[in-house]
């Protein structure tokens, strides 16, 4: 869970500290932070193909093939990192201007942040390759330790470089970008040191000479591209969601923003279990235990729901008490008005835990292109519902959020149908 949320942990600490620095800095990090997370998500999505293939090789009892699969993934991630770095360094002035034309100060602060933050993309992309390796072989303790190291170092360096503490220069938002890049570099170095020290990975041939394998790269891309498209479609649907909510007024938008923030917090278990089920399902198929795939996915979904509810029930039923340290007295009315959406969110989160795990179980079978087709169809219905409710009815905000229930209900039904059909038995890689 923490490994999947690493970039969100960095973004949160950046935002909290820059909030105390100034209003312009806080506005800028709200925009540029999401932009960087999107860039980092590209590398994370591509690494999922390598993770699924590594898990399949382990399930087949071929650990000696893992090293070559990992090298192929790592080399591609590094090449991709160079391209993304060039984009962030040379194209962001033009891209940011499209969105921040009326906010010159925010525009300049965003460029200042990305100037330093762009260097972290190399450590981020190489890091997700290591995370995928250890998730693929189902040994994830180092991911927990390394993410904690990343969070602590980032927090300390952010404080020091933003405000000029501990003898370091006061750099404002630029210091935040530099601190985050340094923190990622240190966390990556720690991970590499662990890989070198870890004697159990010798059988994986991690330290054999890397060889460029374009056919294997294409195989990984064939699995990863639908995962990337899935992420893009998912984020795009949220943008459309908030665009439609804006038609209901600023207060409705503020309520939905608060609800979305809480939803992201409560979705942290989803990221971990969804990543883990990729490994579990691919490993089972590698062992030719096809009959165990659906039961394993369903049991994982149940466990994900249980963990999510431990977090969700107190926060959604008592938001005033638990969110007070974050929002303060001035926002208590907003929390009260969001309460009906919070009750509805308990249903949404329950469905999302099962839906997200099952969708990623489908990805673990290698049928990622079919999964993308299912999502495209479901999202089309979801968006059509949103457009109709917000433009042709006078129904309230709760009915708008009901679109999430519609989306996950359809996804669960379609994925269960596909997994029970056994058509995924034909997928080979």
C-alpha positions in Angstrom: 0.0 0.0 0.0 2.7 2.4 1.0 4.8 1.6 -2.1 1.9 2.4 -4.3 1.2 5.6 -2.5 4.8 6.9 -2.5 4.2 9.8 -4.8 1.1 10.8 -3.0 3.0 10.8 0.3 5.5 13.2 -1.3 2.8 15.4 -2.7 1.0 15.6 0.6 4.1 16.7 2.6 5.0 19.2 -0.2 1.5 20.7 0.0 1.2 20.9 3.8 4.5 22.8 4.2 4.0 25.1 1.2 0.6 26.0 2.7 2.5 27.6 5.5 4.9 29.3 3.1 2.3 31.3 1.1 -0.9 31.3 -0.8 0.8 31.5 -4.2 3.1 28.6 -3.4 0.2 26.5 -2.2 -1.9 27.2 -5.3 1.1 26.3 -7.5 1.8 23.0 -5.8 -1.8 22.1 -6.1 -1.4 22.2 -9.9 2.2 21.2 -10.5 2.0 18.4 -7.9 -0.8 16.7 -9.8 1.2 17.2 -13.0 4.3 15.4 -11.6 2.2 12.6 -10.2 0.8 12.1 -13.7 4.3 11.9 -15.1 5.3 9.4 -12.4 2.2 7.3 -13.0 3.3 6.7 -16.6 6.4 4.9 -15.4 4.4 3.0 -12.7 1.9 1.8 -15.3 4.5 0.5 -17.6 6.2 -1.4 -14.7 3.0 -3.4 -14.1 3.7 -5.4 -17.3 7.1 -6.5 -16.0 5.6 -7.3 -12.6 3.0 -9.6 -14.0 5.6 -11.4 -16.2 8.0 -11.8 -13.2 5.2 -13.3 -11.1 4.3 -15.7 -14.0 7.9 -16.9 -14.2 8.0 -17.5 -10.5 4.8 -19.4 -10.7 6.2 -21.5 -13.5 9.2 -22.4 -11.3 11.6 -20.5 -13.6 13.3 -18.0 -11.2 16.4 -17.8 -13.4 14.3 -16.0 -16.0 13.3 -13.2 -13.6 16.6 -11.3 -14.0 16.3 -11.0 -17.8 12.7 -9.8 -17.4 13.7 -7.3 -14.8 16.6 -6.0 -17.0 14.2 -5.5 -19.9 11.8 -3.6 -17.7 14.5 -1.4 -16.1 16.2 -0.5 -19.4 12.9 0.6 -20.9 12.0 2.6 -17.8 15.3 4.4 -18.0 14.9 5.2 -21.7 11.3 6.4 -20.9 12.6 8.6 -18.0 15.0 10.4 -20.4 12.0 11.3 -22.7 9.8 12.4 -19.8 12.6 14.5 -18.3 13.2 16.2 -21.6 9.4 16.9 -21.8 9.3 18.4 -18.3 12.4 20.5 -18.9 11.6 21.9 -22.3 7.8 21.6 -22.9 6.3 22.5 -19.6 6.5 26.3 -20.1 4.2 25.9 -23.1 1.9 23.3 -21.3 1.6 25.3 -18.1 0.7 28.4 -20.0 -2.3 26.7 -21.4 -3.7 26.2 -17.9 -2.2 29.2 -16.0 -2.5 32.0 -18.4 -4.4 34.2 -15.9 -2.1 33.4 -13.0 1.4 34.6 -13.9 2.7 34.1 -10.3 1.4 30.6 -10.1 2.9 29.9 -13.5 6.4 31.0 -12.5 6.2 29.1 -9.2 5.1 26.0 -11.0 8.1 26.3 -13.4 10.4 26.8 -10.5 9.2 23.6 -8.8 9.4 21.5 -11.9 12.9 22.7 -12.7 14.2 20.9 -9.6 11.6 18.2 -9.4 12.2 16.9 -12.9 15.4 15.2 -11.9 13.5 12.9 -9.6 11.9 11.2 -12.5 15.0 9.0 -13.1 14.9 7.7 -9.5 11.1 7.3 -9.7 11.1 5.2 -12.8 14.1 3.1 -11.8 12.5 2.8 -8.3 9.1 1.4 -9.6 11.1 -1.2 -11.6 12.6 -2.4 -8.3 9.2 -2.2 -6.6 7.8 -4.3 -9.4 10.6 -6.9 -9.0 10.1 -7.4 -5.3 6.3 -7.3 -5.6 6.5 -9.8 -8.5 8.5 -12.3 -6.3 6.1 -11.5 -3.4 8.8 -10.1 -1.0 7.5 -6.7 -0.2 9.0 -5.8 3.3 11.8 -3.7 1.8 9.1 -1.6 -0.1 7.6 -0.7 3.3 11.0 0.3 4.8 12.1 2.2 1.8 8.9 4.2 1.5 9.1 5.2 5.2 12.7 6.4 4.6 11.5 8.3 1.6 8.7 10.0 3.5 10.9 11.0 6.5 13.8 12.4 4.4 11.4 14.3 2.2 9.6 15.9 5.1 12.9 17.0 6.8 14.5 18.3 3.6 11.3 20.1 2.6 11.2 21.9 5.9 14.8 22.8 5.7 14.9 24.0 2.0 11.5 25.7 1.9 12.1 27.8 5.1 15.9 27.9 5.1 16.5 25.8 8.3 19.6 23.9 9.5 22.0 26.2 7.7 20.4 25.5 4.3 19.2 28.3 1.9 15.6 29.4 1.9 14.4 28.3 -1.6 10.7 28.3 -1.2 8.8 26.1 -3.7 12.0 25.4 -5.6 13.5 24.0 -2.4 10.4 21.7 -2.2 11.1 20.3 -5.6 14.8 19.8 -4.9 14.1 18.2 -1.5 11.7 15.7 -3.1 14.2 14.8 -5.8 17.0 14.3 -3.3 14.7 12.2 -1.1 13.8 9.9 -4.1 17.5 9.6 -4.9 18.4 8.6 -1.3 15.5 6.1 -1.2 16.6 4.6 -4.5 20.2 4.2 -3.3 18.9 2.4 -0.1 16.9 0.1 -2.3 19.8 -0.7 -4.5 22.0 -1.4 -1.5 19.4 -3.8 -0.2 19.3 -5.6 -3.6 23.1 -6.0 -3.6 23.0 -7.3 0.0 20.0 -9.6 -0.5 21.5 -13.1 -1.1 18.1 -14.6 -1.7 17.8 -12.9 -5.1 21.0 -14.6 -6.5 18.9 -17.4 -8.1 17.0 -14.7 -10.0 20.2 -13.7 -11.9 19.7 -10.0 -11.2 23.4 -9.4 -11.6 23.8 -11.1 -15.0 24.8 -8.9 -17.9 21.8 -6.9 -19.2 20.9 -7.7 -22.8 18.5 -5.6 -24.9 15.5 -7.8 -25.8 13.1 -6.0 -28.1 10.6 -8.9 -28.5 10.4 -9.2 -24.7 10.0 -5.4 -24.4 7.1 -5.5 -26.9 5.5 -8.3 -24.8 5.8 -6.1 -21.6 4.4 -3.1 -23.5 1.4 -5.1 -24.8 0.5 -5.8 -21.2 1.3 -2.4 -19.8 -0.2 -0.1 -22.4 -3.8 -1.0 -21.5 -2.9 -0.5 -17.8 -1.6 3.0 -18.7 -4.7 3.7 -20.8 -6.8 2.5 -17.8 -5.2 5.0 -15.6 -5.6 7.8 -18.1 -9.3 7.0 -18.7 -9.8 6.8 -14.9 -8.3 10.2 -14.3 -10.1 11.7 -17.3 -13.4 10.5 -15.9 -12.8 12.3 -12.7 -12.0 15.5 -14.6 -15.3 15.2 -16.4 -17.0 14.4 -13.1 -15.9 17.7 -11.5 -16.6 19.6 -14.7 -20.2 18.4 -14.5 -20.4 19.1 -10.8 -19.4 22.7 -11.5 -22.8 23.1 -13.2 -24.4 22.7 -9.8 -22.5 25.6 -8.3 -19.4 26.5 -6.4 -20.7 25.0 -3.1 -21.4 21.6 -4.7 -17.9 21.7 -6.2 -16.4 22.4 -2.8 -18.3 19.6 -1.2 -17.2 17.2 -4.0 -13.6 18.3 -3.6 -13.7 17.5 0.1 -15.4 14.2 -0.6 -12.8 13.3 -3.3 -9.9 14.1 -0.9 -11.3 11.8 1.7 -12.0 9.2 -0.9 -8.4 9.2 -2.0 -7.2 8.8 1.6 -9.6 5.8 2.1 -8.5 4.3 -1.3 -5.0 3.6 -0.1 -5.7 -0.1 0.7 -7.0 -0.5 -2.8 -3.6 0.4 -4.3 -1.8 -2.2 -2.3 -4.3 -5.0 -2.7 -4.7 -4.2 -6.4 -1.0 -4.4 -7.0 -0.7 -7.6 -4.9 -3.4 -9.4 -6.8 -1.5 -8.9 -10.1 1.3 -11.0 -8.6 -0.9 -13.6 -6.9 -3.1 -14.3 -10.0 -0.1 -14.4 -12.5 1.8 -16.7 -10.1 -1.2 -19.1 -9.8 -1.6 -19.3 -13.6 2.1 -20.0 -13.9 1.6 -23.0 -11.6 -1.4 -24.0 -13.8 -3.8 -23.6 -10.9 -6.5 -21.9 -13.0 -9.2 -23.2 -10.7 -7.8 -21.1 -7.8 -7.8 -17.8 -9.7 -11.4 -16.6 -9.0 -11.5 -17.8 -5.4 -8.1 -16.0 -4.7 -9.4 -12.8 -6.3 -12.6 -13.0 -4.3 -10.9 -13.7 -1.0 -8.4 -10.8 -1.6 -11.4 -8.5 -2.4 -13.0 -9.5 0.9 -9.8 -8.8 2.8 -9.4 -5.4 1.0 -13.0 -4.5 2.0 -12.3 -5.4 5.7 -9.2 -3.3 5.9 -10.8 -0.4 4.0 -13.8 -0.4 6.4 -11.6 -0.2 9.5 -10.5 3.2 8.1 -13.7 4.3 6.5 -16.4 3.8 9.1 -14.9 6.1 11.7 -14.0 8.8 9.2 -17.2 8.8 7.3 -19.5 8.6 10.3 -17.5 11.1 12.5 -15.8 13.4 10.0 -16.2 16.5 12.2 -14.1 15.1 14.9 -11.5 13.3 12.8 -11.0 15.9 10.1 -11.0 18.9 12.4 -7.1 19.0 12.8 -6.8 19.2 9.1 -9.6 21.7 8.2 -10.3 23.7 11.4 -13.4 25.5 12.6 -13.9 27.7 9.6 -14.7 24.6 7.4 -17.0 22.8 9.8 -20.1 23.8 7.8 -18.5 22.3 4.7 -18.0 19.0 6.5 -21.6 19.0 7.7 -22.9 19.6 4.2 -20.7 16.8 2.9 -22.1 14.3 5.4 -24.8 12.9 3.0 -22.1 12.2 0.4 -19.9 10.6 3.1 -22.7 8.1 3.8 -23.1 7.3 0.1 -19.3 7.0 -0.1 -19.4 4.0 2.2 -21.4 2.1 -0.4 -19.1 3.4 -3.2 -16.0 2.3 -1.3 -17.4 -1.1 -0.6 -18.1 -1.6 -4.3 -14.7 -0.1 -5.3 -12.8 -2.5 -3.1 -14.3 -5.5 -4.9 -14.2 -3.9 -8.3 -10.6 -2.7 -8.2 -9.3 -6.0 -7.0 -11.2 -7.9 -9.6 -10.1 -5.6 -12.4 -6.5 -6.1 -11.4 -7.0 -9.8 -11.1 -8.1 -9.7 -14.7 -4.9 -7.8 -15.5 -3.0 -10.5 -13.8 -4.3 -13.1 -16.3 -2.7 -11.0 -19.0 -6.0 -10.0 -20.6 -5.3 -6.3 -20.2 -6.6 -5.3 -23.6 -10.0 -7.0 -22.8 -10.0 -5.2 -19.5 -9.5 -1.9 -21.3 -12.5 -2.6 -23.6 -14.7 -3.3 -20.5 -13.6 -0.1 -18.9 -14.2 1.9 -22.1 -17.8 0.6 -22.3 -18.5 1.1 -18.6 -17.0 4.7 -18.6 -19.2 5.6 -21.6 -22.3 4.7 -19.6 -20.9 6.4 -16.5 -20.2 9.7 -18.4 -23.6 9.5 -20.1 -25.3 9.2 -16.7 -23.4 12.2 -15.3 -24.2 14.4 -18.3 -27.9 13.6 -18.1 -28.2 14.1 -14.3 -26.4 17.4 -14.3 -27.9 18.9 -17.4 -31.4 17.6 -17.7 -32.6 17.0 -14.1 -32.7 19.0 -10.9 -31.6 16.1 -8.8 -29.1 16.9 -6.0 -25.4 16.1 -5.6 -26.1 12.7 -4.1 -27.5 11.5 -7.4 -24.4 12.7 -9.1 -22.2 10.7 -6.8 -24.5 7.7 -7.5 -22.6 7.5 -10.8 -19.8 5.8 -8.9 -22.1 3.1 -7.7 -23.3 2.6 -11.3 -19.7 2.4 -12.6 -18.4 -0.2 -10.1 -21.6 -2.3 -10.3 -21.2 -2.7 -14.0 -17.4 -3.3 -13.8 -17.9 -6.0 -11.1 -20.6 -7.8 -13.1 -18.6 -7.7 -16.4 -15.3 -8.8 -14.8 -16.9 -11.7 -12.9 -18.6 -12.8 -16.2 -15.3 -12.8 -18.0 -13.4 -14.6 -15.2 -16.1 -17.3 -15.0 -16.1 -17.7 -18.8 -12.5 -19.0 -18.7 -11.6 -17.2 -21.9 -8.5 -15.9 -20.1 -7.1 -19.4 -20.2 -6.1 -18.7 -23.8 -3.9 -15.7 -23.0 -0.2 -16.5 -23.3 3.0 -14.6 -22.7 
